């Protein structure tokens, strides 16, 4: 299910490099940890190629966790070499668009070289209930583009400096805390 969703996402908005463009470099993502029960991991969900480096889709994956109502977390990335394009909902919390949810995403400059992505994503409405993540479930997908055309690698990490990273149930119980969040590395390959 995760593979099908990510492949569909990657193919749906990829544009590509039509018109005989030569692909010279490509952005990709390497996770720091594999998905495991009770964790939130970043995983490469697909990429699109173009002569300007294309884009990479980074899935925020929740694995084998009961009582899930929402999540909030921050990520830090290298704004000199990469651009954050946006975030879109996965299919887990919104039950394939049948349950109302609210996704809030903002960015904040941290230093001249880093930017913070601030995410809050929850079910909403009077009838909203907790969900159980069985296997790997996509919470949301982040999209990045390269700013450079040379080989470079830089961390995309969860950060709990300003607030706790967490996955919570409807009653506020933390079902995954900050120790269960694992990032990775954005990188550009020269082809």
Secondary structure, 3 states (H helix, E strand, C coil): CHHHHHHHHHHHCCCCCCCCCCCCEEEEEEECCCCCCCEEEEEEEEEECCCCCCEEEEEEEEEEEEEECEEEEEEEEECCCEEEEEEEECCCCCCCCCCCEEEEEEEEECCCCEEEEEEEEEECCCCCCCEEEEEEEEEEEEEEEECCCCCEEEEEEECCCCCCCEEECCCCCEEECHHHEECEEEEEEEC
